[in-house]
Amino acid sequence: MMLADALRARPSGFDETFALIDGLDDALIHGLARIDEERAAALESIAAAFTGSPLAGRVADSIGKIVAGTVTDEHLAVLAGARSALTGALHDALLTPLDEALGRVREPWAAPAAPPPAGQLLAGGRSWLRELAIAGWRGVDHELAGGGAQAVQALLADPAGRRAAVLLDGFGAELRSAAPVATLDRVPVRRWADLWSRAVLLTQDTFPAPETTPADGRLLLLGVDLHEHPTVFRAQAHGLLETPGGQVRLVRAGVAAAKVDTISGPSAWRMLAAFPVFRAALAEKRAVEVTGMPLTSTGDLLWDETRAVPGEPVDPFAVARVRLGGVTAASTAPLDRHPAVIAEPVLLEGWTAGPESFELGGVTLAVDTDRLPEAGPLTPALVAAATACIGLLRWDAGRWAVQPLAVQSVVRKKPVVAHTGDWALGPTDAKAAKAEAAAGTAVDVLRERAGRLLRK
């Protein structure tokens, strides 16, 4: 009932805060070089919202200069920071009651040390982002969309700059595919504003790099979220880390590999051949003993196969029922404090199932079947027949939704358990295994050809 109450509640000021963000985003559609009275009023409303906060003076000054026609990198950094603070407030307003309902303790955020200045490497990215903001999304043509390519190449050459490089590269690719944007019937306003503001902050010379500490303990995996892109396959596992001191921490562990778009579905797991312990832990439902594995302050284990040893078999549903309540969760990094980033592992039971939703304590919780991966056995039919579900609670399109990672179902009067990671070592379903074997031949051929090219 506490969870249902948290899902039902609408935080005070939630819609008003989104209205402020929408006003800023509208200004970015038309460009900061063309601020009319309506958009000037929207930006000034943001400045008013920060009255009494530590950012009040800088936000008011920067917005005043932008409205007057002066747009500098410093003004844009403050504008992006203000927008990020607003989305962060929305994130916290949603997550705080959820933590209380789940009995989840969240560690306070400890600001890491800032990295050394990256100089001209980041300046190139900031220059392109400034040009985008001045022109606005409607002013993006092929030339402007491709203007960040040189900055991306420079950043990729420096390991410290690759995080910013990947973001700028992906953002640029979206703009290039949409250019000229003026011809589009619909612009992904909020998404592009999210990417732009994140990129502006990430390309600041003093933006802090994530810090890590070595972690020891027993890792119990609950489920895995599979992300399949035409050129990348990523598996992000959610689990519990039992530390030697007795603390149980909520953690994530992800691995990824490059691929081509012809490799999809179950055969994509073959691209993760370099991670046999990770794959076996998912497919065989085993605990993993980790020793000295780097753990970030945001709860991400930086997976290292040399620091992981397979342990005994465990039942993820039993783990969730016994250990998930009252765990310690890591704080969210400031750049990730956004409603769309919320993905909290939960165990759900005792609902009334609908075709695309669960009725839980009088609350309709949408089931995000669009996120069910082709690389696993979970299907909408299995989810609809489920009696228990391990999933990720997400905030999507103005409502709470659950993304299933594992279900216990009844099919033809027989109990069935299915997890997204069941096929990590290959499909267990005969039909899927036959299809994967055929597709796997293509993977082997591509890998052999790539090796031949590297030898030359």
C-alpha positions as a Markdown table, in Angstrom:
| # | Residue | x | y | z |
|---|---|---|---|---|
| 1 | Met | 0.0 | 0.0 | 0.0 |
| 2 | Met | 2.9 | 2.4 | 0.7 |
| 3 | Leu | 4.2 | 1.8 | -2.8 |
| 4 | Ala | 0.8 | 2.4 | -4.3 |
| 5 | Asp | 0.5 | 5.7 | -2.4 |
| 6 | Ala | 3.9 | 6.8 | -3.7 |
| 7 | Leu | 2.9 | 5.9 | -7.2 |
| 8 | Arg | -0.4 | 7.7 | -6.9 |
| 9 | Ala | 1.0 | 10.9 | -5.4 |
| 10 | Arg | 1.7 | 14.0 | -7.6 |
| 11 | Pro | 4.5 | 16.1 | -6.1 |
| 12 | Ser | 3.6 | 19.7 | -5.3 |
| 13 | Gly | 4.7 | 22.1 | -8.0 |
| 14 | Phe | 5.5 | 19.3 | -10.4 |
| 15 | Asp | 3.5 | 20.6 | -13.4 |
| 16 | Glu | 4.6 | 24.2 | -12.8 |
| 17 | Thr | 8.3 | 23.2 | -12.8 |
| 18 | Phe | 7.8 | 21.3 | -16.1 |
| 19 | Ala | 6.1 | 24.5 | -17.5 |
| 20 | Leu | 9.3 | 26.5 | -16.7 |
| 21 | Ile | 11.4 | 23.9 | -18.5 |
| 22 | Asp | 9.1 | 23.9 | -21.5 |
| 23 | Gly | 9.5 | 27.7 | -21.7 |
| 24 | Leu | 13.3 | 27.4 | -21.9 |
| 25 | Asp | 13.1 | 24.6 | -24.4 |
| 26 | Asp | 10.8 | 26.7 | -26.6 |
| 27 | Ala | 13.4 | 29.4 | -26.7 |
| 28 | Leu | 15.9 | 26.8 | -27.9 |
| 29 | Ile | 13.6 | 25.9 | -30.8 |
| 30 | His | 13.7 | 29.4 | -32.2 |
| 31 | Gly | 17.2 | 30.3 | -31.1 |
| 32 | Leu | 18.6 | 32.6 | -28.5 |
| 33 | Ala | 19.3 | 35.2 | -31.2 |
| 34 | Arg | 15.6 | 35.7 | -31.7 |
| 35 | Ile | 14.1 | 36.2 | -28.2 |
| 36 | Asp | 10.7 | 37.9 | -28.5 |
| 37 | Glu | 8.7 | 39.2 | -25.6 |
| 38 | Glu | 6.9 | 35.9 | -24.9 |
| 39 | Arg | 10.1 | 33.9 | -24.7 |
| 40 | Ala | 11.9 | 36.6 | -22.8 |
| 41 | Ala | 9.1 | 36.4 | -20.2 |
| 42 | Ala | 9.5 | 32.6 | -20.1 |
| 43 | Leu | 13.3 | 32.9 | -19.4 |
| 44 | Glu | 12.7 | 35.6 | -16.8 |
| 45 | Ser | 10.2 | 33.3 | -15.0 |
| 46 | Ile | 13.1 | 30.8 | -14.6 |
| 47 | Ala | 15.2 | 33.6 | -13.1 |
| 48 | Ala | 12.4 | 34.4 | -10.7 |
| 49 | Ala | 12.0 | 30.7 | -9.7 |
| 50 | Phe | 15.6 | 30.7 | -8.4 |
| 51 | Thr | 15.1 | 33.7 | -6.1 |
| 52 | Gly | 16.5 | 32.9 | -2.7 |
| 53 | Ser | 18.7 | 30.0 | -4.0 |
| 54 | Pro | 22.5 | 30.0 | -4.3 |
| 55 | Leu | 22.1 | 30.3 | -8.1 |
| 56 | Ala | 19.8 | 33.3 | -7.9 |
| 57 | Gly | 22.4 | 36.0 | -8.8 |
| 58 | Arg | 24.1 | 34.1 | -11.6 |
| 59 | Val | 20.9 | 32.9 | -13.2 |
| 60 | Ala | 19.3 | 36.4 | -13.2 |
| 61 | Asp | 22.4 | 38.0 | -14.6 |
| 62 | Ser | 22.9 | 35.4 | -17.4 |
| 63 | Ile | 19.3 | 35.3 | -18.4 |
| 64 | Gly | 19.3 | 39.1 | -18.4 |
| 65 | Lys | 22.3 | 39.2 | -20.7 |
| 66 | Ile | 20.9 | 36.5 | -23.0 |
| 67 | Val | 17.6 | 38.4 | -23.4 |
| 68 | Ala | 19.6 | 41.6 | -24.1 |
| 69 | Gly | 21.4 | 39.8 | -27.0 |
| 70 | Thr | 24.7 | 38.7 | -25.4 |
| 71 | Val | 25.2 | 35.0 | -25.5 |
| 72 | Thr | 28.5 | 33.7 | -24.1 |
| 73 | Asp | 29.7 | 30.3 | -23.1 |
| 74 | Glu | 29.5 | 31.3 | -19.4 |
| 75 | His | 25.8 | 32.5 | -19.8 |
| 76 | Leu | 24.9 | 29.2 | -21.5 |
| 77 | Ala | 26.6 | 27.1 | -18.8 |
| 78 | Val | 24.5 | 28.9 | -16.2 |
| 79 | Leu | 21.3 | 28.4 | -18.3 |
| 80 | Ala | 22.1 | 24.7 | -18.7 |
| 81 | Gly | 22.8 | 24.5 | -15.0 |
| 82 | Ala | 19.5 | 26.1 | -14.2 |
| 83 | Arg | 17.6 | 23.7 | -16.4 |
| 84 | Ser | 19.5 | 20.8 | -14.9 |
| 85 | Ala | 18.6 | 22.0 | -11.4 |
| 86 | Leu | 14.9 | 22.1 | -12.4 |
| 87 | Thr | 15.0 | 18.6 | -13.8 |
| 88 | Gly | 16.9 | 17.5 | -10.7 |
| 89 | Ala | 14.2 | 18.9 | -8.4 |
| 90 | Leu | 11.6 | 16.9 | -10.4 |
| 91 | His | 13.8 | 13.8 | -10.1 |
| 92 | Asp | 14.1 | 14.2 | -6.3 |
| 93 | Ala | 10.4 | 14.9 | -5.9 |
| 94 | Leu | 9.6 | 11.6 | -7.5 |
| 95 | Leu | 12.4 | 9.5 | -6.0 |
| 96 | Thr | 12.1 | 10.6 | -2.3 |
| 97 | Pro | 8.6 | 9.2 | -1.7 |
| 98 | Leu | 9.5 | 6.1 | -3.7 |
| 99 | Asp | 12.6 | 5.4 | -1.4 |
| 100 | Glu | 10.4 | 5.9 | 1.7 |
| 101 | Ala | 7.8 | 3.4 | 0.4 |
| 102 | Leu | 10.4 | 0.8 | -0.5 |
| 103 | Gly | 12.3 | 1.3 | 2.8 |
| 104 | Arg | 15.4 | 2.3 | 0.7 |
| 105 | Val | 18.2 | 4.3 | 2.3 |
| 106 | Arg | 20.0 | 6.6 | -0.2 |
| 107 | Glu | 23.5 | 7.8 | 0.5 |
| 108 | Pro | 24.1 | 11.5 | 0.4 |
| 109 | Trp | 26.0 | 12.9 | -2.6 |
| 110 | Ala | 29.7 | 13.6 | -2.0 |
| 111 | Ala | 31.1 | 15.9 | -4.7 |
| 112 | Pro | 34.3 | 14.4 | -6.3 |
| 113 | Ala | 37.3 | 16.5 | -7.1 |
| 114 | Ala | 37.3 | 18.3 | -10.4 |
| 115 | Pro | 39.7 | 17.0 | -13.2 |
| 116 | Pro | 42.5 | 19.2 | -14.6 |
| 117 | Pro | 41.3 | 21.7 | -17.3 |
| 118 | Ala | 41.0 | 20.1 | -20.8 |
| 119 | Gly | 41.7 | 23.5 | -22.5 |
| 120 | Gln | 41.0 | 23.7 | -26.2 |
| 121 | Leu | 39.7 | 20.1 | -26.4 |
| 122 | Leu | 36.5 | 21.0 | -24.6 |
| 123 | Ala | 36.4 | 24.6 | -26.0 |
| 124 | Gly | 35.6 | 23.3 | -29.5 |
| 125 | Gly | 32.6 | 21.4 | -28.2 |
| 126 | Arg | 31.4 | 24.5 | -26.3 |
| 127 | Ser | 31.7 | 26.6 | -29.4 |
| 128 | Trp | 29.5 | 24.3 | -31.4 |
| 129 | Leu | 26.9 | 24.1 | -28.7 |
| 130 | Arg | 26.8 | 27.9 | -28.5 |
| 131 | Glu | 26.2 | 28.1 | -32.3 |
| 132 | Leu | 23.3 | 25.6 | -31.9 |
| 133 | Ala | 21.7 | 27.6 | -29.1 |
| 134 | Ile | 22.0 | 30.9 | -31.0 |
| 135 | Ala | 20.5 | 29.4 | -34.2 |
| 136 | Gly | 17.9 | 27.3 | -32.5 |
| 137 | Trp | 16.8 | 23.8 | -33.6 |
| 138 | Arg | 14.8 | 25.3 | -36.5 |
| 139 | Gly | 17.9 | 26.9 | -37.8 |
| 140 | Val | 20.0 | 23.7 | -37.9 |
| 141 | Asp | 21.1 | 22.8 | -41.4 |
| 142 | His | 23.5 | 20.2 | -42.6 |
| 143 | Glu | 26.5 | 22.5 | -42.1 |
| 144 | Leu | 25.7 | 23.4 | -38.6 |
| 145 | Ala | 24.7 | 19.8 | -37.6 |
| 146 | Gly | 28.1 | 18.6 | -38.7 |
| 147 | Gly | 30.0 | 21.5 | -37.1 |
| 148 | Gly | 30.9 | 19.5 | -34.0 |
| 149 | Ala | 32.7 | 16.7 | -35.9 |
| 150 | Gln | 36.2 | 18.2 | -35.4 |
| 151 | Ala | 35.7 | 18.7 | -31.7 |
| 152 | Val | 34.5 | 15.1 | -31.4 |
| 153 | Gln | 37.6 | 13.7 | -33.1 |
| 154 | Ala | 39.9 | 15.8 | -30.8 |
| 155 | Leu | 38.1 | 14.6 | -27.7 |
| 156 | Leu | 38.1 | 10.9 | -28.8 |
| 157 | Ala | 41.9 | 11.1 | -28.9 |
| 158 | Asp | 42.0 | 11.8 | -25.2 |
| 159 | Pro | 40.6 | 9.1 | -22.8 |
| 160 | Ala | 39.5 | 11.8 | -20.4 |
| 161 | Gly | 37.4 | 13.4 | -23.1 |
| 162 | Arg | 35.6 | 10.4 | -24.4 |
| 163 | Arg | 32.5 | 10.7 | -22.3 |
| 164 | Ala | 31.9 | 14.2 | -23.7 |
| 165 | Ala | 32.9 | 13.0 | -27.2 |
| 166 | Val | 30.3 | 10.2 | -27.3 |
| 167 | Leu | 27.5 | 12.5 | -26.2 |
| 168 | Leu | 28.5 | 15.2 | -28.7 |
| 169 | Asp | 28.8 | 12.6 | -31.4 |
| 170 | Gly | 25.4 | 11.0 | -30.7 |
| 171 | Phe | 23.7 | 14.5 | -30.5 |
| 172 | Gly | 25.4 | 15.5 | -33.8 |
| 173 | Ala | 24.2 | 12.3 | -35.5 |
| 174 | Glu | 20.6 | 13.0 | -34.5 |
| 175 | Leu | 20.8 | 16.5 | -35.8 |
| 176 | Arg | 22.4 | 15.4 | -39.1 |
| 177 | Ser | 19.7 | 12.8 | -39.7 |
| 178 | Ala | 17.0 | 15.5 | -39.1 |
| 179 | Ala | 18.7 | 18.4 | -41.0 |
| 180 | Pro | 17.4 | 20.7 | -42.3 |
| 181 | Val | 15.3 | 20.8 | -39.1 |
| 182 | Ala | 13.1 | 23.6 | -40.5 |
| 183 | Thr | 11.4 | 21.1 | -42.7 |
| 184 | Leu | 10.3 | 18.8 | -39.9 |
| 185 | Asp | 6.7 | 18.6 | -38.9 |
| 186 | Arg | 7.7 | 17.8 | -35.3 |
| 187 | Val | 10.9 | 18.5 | -33.4 |
| 188 | Pro | 11.9 | 16.3 | -30.4 |
| 189 | Val | 12.1 | 19.5 | -28.2 |
| 190 | Arg | 12.6 | 18.1 | -24.8 |
| 191 | Arg | 15.1 | 15.4 | -25.9 |
| 192 | Trp | 17.3 | 17.8 | -27.8 |
| 193 | Ala | 17.2 | 20.3 | -24.9 |
| 194 | Asp | 18.2 | 17.4 | -22.5 |
| 195 | Leu | 21.1 | 16.5 | -24.7 |
| 196 | Trp | 22.2 | 20.1 | -25.2 |
| 197 | Ser | 22.1 | 21.1 | -21.6 |
| 198 | Arg | 23.9 | 17.8 | -20.6 |
| 199 | Ala | 26.6 | 18.4 | -23.2 |
| 200 | Val | 27.1 | 22.1 | -22.1 |
| 201 | Leu | 27.7 | 21.0 | -18.5 |
| 202 | Leu | 29.9 | 18.0 | -19.5 |
| 203 | Thr | 32.2 | 20.2 | -21.6 |
| 204 | Gln | 33.0 | 22.6 | -18.8 |
| 205 | Asp | 36.7 | 22.5 | -17.8 |
| 206 | Thr | 35.9 | 22.0 | -14.1 |
| 207 | Phe | 33.2 | 19.3 | -14.5 |
| 208 | Pro | 34.1 | 16.6 | -11.9 |
| 209 | Ala | 35.0 | 13.1 | -13.0 |
| 210 | Pro | 33.4 | 10.1 | -11.3 |
| 211 | Glu | 35.5 | 8.6 | -8.4 |
| 212 | Thr | 35.8 | 4.9 | -7.6 |
| 213 | Thr | 36.7 | 2.8 | -4.6 |
| 214 | Pro | 37.6 | -0.9 | -4.6 |
| 215 | Ala | 34.6 | -3.1 | -3.6 |
| 216 | Asp | 34.6 | -6.6 | -2.2 |
| 217 | Gly | 31.7 | -8.9 | -1.5 |
| 218 | Arg | 29.0 | -11.2 | -3.0 |
| 219 | Leu | 27.1 | -9.9 | -5.9 |
| 220 | Leu | 23.5 | -11.2 | -6.3 |
| 221 | Leu | 22.0 | -10.3 | -9.7 |
| 222 | Leu | 18.3 | -9.5 | -9.9 |
| 223 | Gly | 18.0 | -9.0 | -13.6 |
| 224 | Val | 19.5 | -7.4 | -16.7 |
| 225 | Asp | 18.4 | -4.5 | -18.8 |
| 226 | Leu | 19.5 | -5.0 | -22.4 |
| 227 | His | 20.2 | -2.0 | -24.7 |
| 228 | Glu | 20.5 | -2.9 | -28.4 |
| 229 | His | 21.6 | -0.2 | -30.8 |
| 230 | Pro | 22.5 | -0.8 | -34.5 |
| 231 | Thr | 26.2 | -0.6 | -33.6 |
| 232 | Val | 26.3 | -1.4 | -29.9 |
| 233 | Phe | 24.9 | -4.2 | -27.6 |
| 234 | Arg | 25.0 | -3.4 | -23.9 |
| 235 | Ala | 23.9 | -5.5 | -20.9 |
| 236 | Gln | 23.3 | -3.6 | -17.6 |
| 237 | Ala | 22.7 | -5.9 | -14.7 |
| 238 | His | 21.0 | -4.7 | -11.5 |
| 239 | Gly | 21.9 | -6.5 | -8.3 |
| 240 | Leu | 22.7 | -6.5 | -4.6 |
| 241 | Leu | 26.3 | -6.4 | -3.2 |
| 242 | Glu | 26.7 | -8.0 | 0.2 |
| 243 | Thr | 29.8 | -6.4 | 1.6 |
| 244 | Pro | 32.0 | -8.0 | 4.3 |
| 245 | Gly | 30.7 | -5.4 | 6.8 |
| 246 | Gly | 27.2 | -6.7 | 6.4 |
| 247 | Gln | 25.8 | -3.8 | 4.3 |
| 248 | Val | 23.6 | -4.7 | 1.3 |
| 249 | Arg | 24.1 | -2.2 | -1.5 |
| 250 | Leu | 22.0 | -1.7 | -4.6 |
| 251 | Val | 24.5 | -1.7 | -7.6 |
| 252 | Arg | 24.6 | -1.9 | -11.3 |
| 253 | Ala | 27.2 | -3.7 | -13.5 |
| 254 | Gly | 27.3 | -3.2 | -17.3 |
| 255 | Val | 29.3 | -4.6 | -20.2 |
| 256 | Ala | 29.1 | -3.6 | -23.9 |
| 257 | Ala | 30.5 | -4.4 | -27.3 |
| 258 | Ala | 30.4 | -2.9 | -30.7 |
| 259 | Lys | 28.5 | -4.7 | -33.5 |
| 260 | Val | 27.0 | -4.3 | -36.9 |
| 261 | Asp | 23.2 | -3.8 | -37.4 |
| 262 | Thr | 22.8 | -7.2 | -39.0 |
| 263 | Ile | 23.6 | -8.8 | -35.7 |
| 264 | Ser | 20.5 | -8.7 | -33.5 |
| 265 | Gly | 18.4 | -10.7 | -31.2 |
| 266 | Pro | 20.0 | -13.7 | -29.3 |
| 267 | Ser | 23.1 | -13.7 | -31.5 |
| 268 | Ala | 24.0 | -10.3 | -30.0 |
| 269 | Trp | 25.1 | -12.1 | -26.9 |
| 270 | Arg | 28.0 | -13.5 | -28.9 |
| 271 | Met | 29.5 | -10.0 | -29.0 |
| 272 | Leu | 30.0 | -10.2 | -25.2 |
| 273 | Ala | 32.3 | -13.3 | -25.5 |
| 274 | Ala | 35.0 | -11.4 | -23.5 |
| 275 | Phe | 32.8 | -11.5 | -20.4 |
| 276 | Pro | 32.2 | -15.2 | -19.7 |
| 277 | Val | 31.7 | -14.8 | -15.9 |
| 278 | Phe | 29.2 | -12.0 | -16.4 |
| 279 | Arg | 27.2 | -14.1 | -19.0 |
| 280 | Ala | 27.3 | -17.3 | -16.9 |
| 281 | Ala | 26.1 | -15.5 | -13.8 |
| 282 | Leu | 23.0 | -14.3 | -15.7 |
| 283 | Ala | 22.3 | -17.5 | -17.6 |
| 284 | Glu | 23.0 | -19.9 | -14.7 |
| 285 | Lys | 21.6 | -17.6 | -11.9 |
| 286 | Arg | 24.8 | -17.6 | -10.0 |
| 287 | Ala | 26.2 | -15.3 | -7.3 |
| 288 | Val | 29.6 | -13.7 | -8.1 |
| 289 | Glu | 32.4 | -13.1 | -5.6 |
| 290 | Val | 34.0 | -9.8 | -6.5 |
| 291 | Thr | 37.4 | -8.6 | -5.1 |
| 292 | Gly | 38.7 | -5.1 | -5.5 |
| 293 | Met | 36.3 | -4.3 | -8.3 |
| 294 | Pro | 36.0 | -0.5 | -8.9 |
| 295 | Leu | 32.7 | 0.9 | -7.6 |
| 296 | Thr | 31.7 | 4.4 | -8.5 |
| 297 | Ser | 29.9 | 6.8 | -6.0 |
| 298 | Thr | 26.8 | 6.3 | -8.1 |
| 299 | Gly | 26.6 | 2.6 | -7.5 |
| 300 | Asp | 28.2 | 1.3 | -10.8 |
| 301 | Leu | 30.6 | -1.6 | -10.7 |
| 302 | Leu | 33.1 | -1.1 | -13.4 |
| 303 | Trp | 33.1 | -4.8 | -14.5 |
| 304 | Asp | 36.5 | -6.6 | -14.5 |
| 305 | Glu | 36.4 | -10.3 | -15.3 |
| 306 | Thr | 39.7 | -10.8 | -13.5 |
| 307 | Arg | 38.1 | -9.6 | -10.2 |
| 308 | Ala | 35.0 | -11.8 | -10.5 |
| 309 | Val | 34.6 | -15.5 | -9.6 |
| 310 | Pro | 31.4 | -17.4 | -10.1 |
| 311 | Gly | 29.7 | -18.6 | -6.9 |
| 312 | Glu | 26.8 | -20.8 | -6.0 |
| 313 | Pro | 23.4 | -20.8 | -7.7 |
| 314 | Val | 20.9 | -18.3 | -6.3 |
| 315 | Asp | 17.2 | -17.6 | -7.0 |
| 316 | Pro | 16.8 | -13.9 | -8.0 |
| 317 | Phe | 13.1 | -13.9 | -6.8 |
| 318 | Ala | 14.2 | -15.4 | -3.4 |
| 319 | Val | 16.9 | -12.7 | -3.2 |
| 320 | Ala | 14.4 | -10.0 | -4.0 |
| 321 | Arg | 11.9 | -11.2 | -1.4 |
| 322 | Val | 14.5 | -11.5 | 1.4 |
| 323 | Arg | 17.1 | -8.8 | 0.7 |
| 324 | Leu | 15.7 | -6.0 | -1.6 |
| 325 | Gly | 13.7 | -4.3 | 1.1 |
| 326 | Gly | 15.8 | -1.7 | 3.1 |
| 327 | Val | 18.9 | -1.9 | 0.9 |
| 328 | Thr | 21.3 | 1.0 | 0.7 |
| 329 | Ala | 21.2 | 2.8 | -2.7 |
| 330 | Ala | 23.8 | 5.1 | -4.1 |
| 331 | Ser | 23.2 | 8.8 | -4.6 |
| 332 | Thr | 22.4 | 10.0 | -8.1 |
| 333 | Ala | 25.0 | 12.1 | -9.9 |
| 334 | Pro | 23.9 | 15.7 | -10.5 |
| 335 | Leu | 24.0 | 15.3 | -14.2 |
| 336 | Asp | 21.8 | 12.2 | -14.0 |
| 337 | Arg | 19.1 | 13.8 | -11.8 |
| 338 | His | 16.3 | 13.7 | -14.3 |
| 339 | Pro | 12.9 | 12.0 | -14.2 |
| 340 | Ala | 13.7 | 10.0 | -17.4 |
| 341 | Val | 16.8 | 8.4 | -15.7 |
| 342 | Ile | 14.9 | 6.9 | -12.8 |
| 343 | Ala | 15.2 | 3.1 | -13.0 |
| 344 | Glu | 14.6 | 1.6 | -9.5 |
| 345 | Pro | 14.6 | -2.3 | -9.1 |
| 346 | Val | 11.5 | -3.5 | -7.4 |
| 347 | Leu | 9.7 | -6.8 | -6.7 |
| 348 | Leu | 5.9 | -6.6 | -7.5 |
| 349 | Glu | 3.4 | -9.2 | -6.4 |
| 350 | Gly | -0.3 | -9.3 | -5.6 |
| 351 | Trp | -1.6 | -7.2 | -8.5 |
| 352 | Thr | -4.6 | -7.6 | -10.9 |
| 353 | Ala | -3.1 | -8.1 | -14.4 |
| 354 | Gly | -4.3 | -6.3 | -17.4 |
| 355 | Pro | -3.1 | -6.6 | -21.0 |
| 356 | Glu | -0.7 | -3.7 | -20.7 |
| 357 | Ser | -0.8 | -2.7 | -17.0 |
| 358 | Phe | -0.9 | -4.0 | -13.4 |
| 359 | Glu | -3.6 | -2.8 | -11.0 |
| 360 | Leu | -1.7 | -2.4 | -7.8 |
| 361 | Gly | -3.5 | -1.1 | -4.7 |
| 362 | Gly | -5.9 | 0.9 | -6.7 |
| 363 | Val | -3.1 | 2.3 | -8.9 |
| 364 | Thr | -2.8 | 1.5 | -12.6 |
| 365 | Leu | 0.9 | 0.8 | -13.3 |
| 366 | Ala | 1.8 | 0.7 | -17.0 |
| 367 | Val | 3.9 | -2.2 | -18.2 |
| 368 | Asp | 6.5 | -1.1 | -20.7 |
| 369 | Thr | 6.5 | -4.1 | -23.0 |
| 370 | Asp | 8.3 | -2.0 | -25.7 |
| 371 | Arg | 11.5 | -2.5 | -23.7 |
| 372 | Leu | 11.3 | -6.3 | -23.7 |
| 373 | Pro | 14.4 | -7.4 | -25.6 |
| 374 | Glu | 14.6 | -9.7 | -28.6 |
| 375 | Ala | 17.7 | -11.2 | -27.0 |
| 376 | Gly | 15.8 | -12.8 | -24.2 |
| 377 | Pro | 12.7 | -15.1 | -23.6 |
| 378 | Leu | 10.4 | -12.5 | -22.0 |
| 379 | Thr | 7.3 | -11.9 | -24.1 |
| 380 | Pro | 4.2 | -9.7 | -23.5 |
| 381 | Ala | 2.1 | -12.9 | -23.1 |
| 382 | Leu | 4.4 | -14.2 | -20.3 |
| 383 | Val | 4.2 | -10.8 | -18.6 |
| 384 | Ala | 0.4 | -10.7 | -18.9 |
| 385 | Ala | 0.3 | -14.1 | -17.2 |
| 386 | Ala | 2.8 | -13.2 | -14.5 |
| 387 | Thr | 2.1 | -13.6 | -10.8 |
| 388 | Ala | 5.4 | -12.0 | -9.7 |
| 389 | Cys | 7.7 | -9.6 | -11.4 |
| 390 | Ile | 11.2 | -8.2 | -10.9 |
| 391 | Gly | 11.4 | -4.9 | -12.8 |
| 392 | Leu | 12.6 | -1.4 | -13.0 |
| 393 | Leu | 10.2 | 1.4 | -12.0 |
| 394 | Arg | 10.5 | 4.2 | -14.5 |
| 395 | Trp | 8.9 | 7.6 | -15.0 |
| 396 | Asp | 7.8 | 7.8 | -18.6 |
| 397 | Ala | 5.5 | 10.2 | -20.4 |
| 398 | Gly | 4.1 | 11.7 | -17.2 |
| 399 | Arg | 3.3 | 8.4 | -15.5 |
| 400 | Trp | 5.0 | 5.5 | -13.7 |
| 401 | Ala | 5.7 | 2.3 | -15.6 |
| 402 | Val | 7.5 | -0.9 | -14.9 |
| 403 | Gln | 10.0 | -2.5 | -17.2 |
| 404 | Pro | 10.0 | -6.3 | -16.5 |
| 405 | Leu | 13.3 | -8.0 | -16.1 |
| 406 | Ala | 12.0 | -11.3 | -14.8 |
| 407 | Val | 8.6 | -12.9 | -14.2 |
| 408 | Gln | 7.1 | -15.9 | -12.6 |
| 409 | Ser | 4.1 | -17.0 | -14.7 |
| 410 | Val | 1.6 | -19.8 | -15.1 |
| 411 | Val | 1.3 | -21.2 | -18.7 |
| 412 | Arg | -1.0 | -24.0 | -19.3 |
| 413 | Lys | -1.3 | -24.6 | -15.6 |
| 414 | Lys | 2.5 | -25.0 | -15.3 |
| 415 | Pro | 4.8 | -22.5 | -13.5 |
| 416 | Val | 7.2 | -20.7 | -15.8 |
| 417 | Val | 10.1 | -18.5 | -14.8 |
| 418 | Ala | 11.7 | -16.2 | -17.4 |
| 419 | His | 14.5 | -13.7 | -17.2 |
| 420 | Thr | 15.9 | -11.3 | -19.8 |
| 421 | Gly | 19.4 | -12.8 | -19.2 |
| 422 | Asp | 18.3 | -16.5 | -19.7 |
| 423 | Trp | 19.9 | -16.6 | -23.1 |
| 424 | Ala | 23.2 | -15.0 | -22.2 |
| 425 | Leu | 25.0 | -18.3 | -23.1 |
| 426 | Gly | 22.6 | -19.1 | -25.9 |
| 427 | Pro | 18.9 | -19.6 | -26.4 |
| 428 | Thr | 17.2 | -22.3 | -24.4 |
| 429 | Asp | 14.2 | -22.4 | -26.6 |
| 430 | Ala | 14.6 | -24.8 | -29.6 |
| 431 | Lys | 13.1 | -22.5 | -32.2 |
| 432 | Ala | 15.2 | -19.5 | -31.0 |
| 433 | Ala | 18.3 | -21.7 | -30.8 |
| 434 | Lys | 18.0 | -22.8 | -34.4 |
| 435 | Ala | 17.6 | -19.2 | -35.6 |
| 436 | Glu | 20.5 | -18.0 | -33.4 |
| 437 | Ala | 22.8 | -20.8 | -34.8 |
| 438 | Ala | 22.2 | -19.5 | -38.3 |
| 439 | Ala | 22.8 | -15.9 | -37.3 |
| 440 | Gly | 25.8 | -17.0 | -35.3 |
| 441 | Thr | 27.6 | -18.1 | -38.4 |
| 442 | Ala | 27.5 | -14.4 | -39.6 |
| 443 | Val | 29.0 | -13.3 | -36.3 |
| 444 | Asp | 31.9 | -15.8 | -36.7 |
| 445 | Val | 32.5 | -14.8 | -40.3 |
| 446 | Leu | 32.6 | -11.1 | -39.4 |
| 447 | Arg | 34.9 | -11.7 | -36.4 |
| 448 | Glu | 37.3 | -13.8 | -38.6 |
| 449 | Arg | 37.4 | -11.1 | -41.3 |
| 450 | Ala | 38.0 | -8.4 | -38.7 |
| 451 | Gly | 40.9 | -10.4 | -37.3 |
| 452 | Arg | 42.3 | -10.9 | -40.7 |
| 453 | Leu | 42.2 | -7.2 | -41.4 |
| 454 | Leu | 43.9 | -6.4 | -38.1 |
| 455 | Arg | 46.7 | -8.9 | -38.8 |
| 456 | Lys | 47.4 | -7.2 | -42.1 |
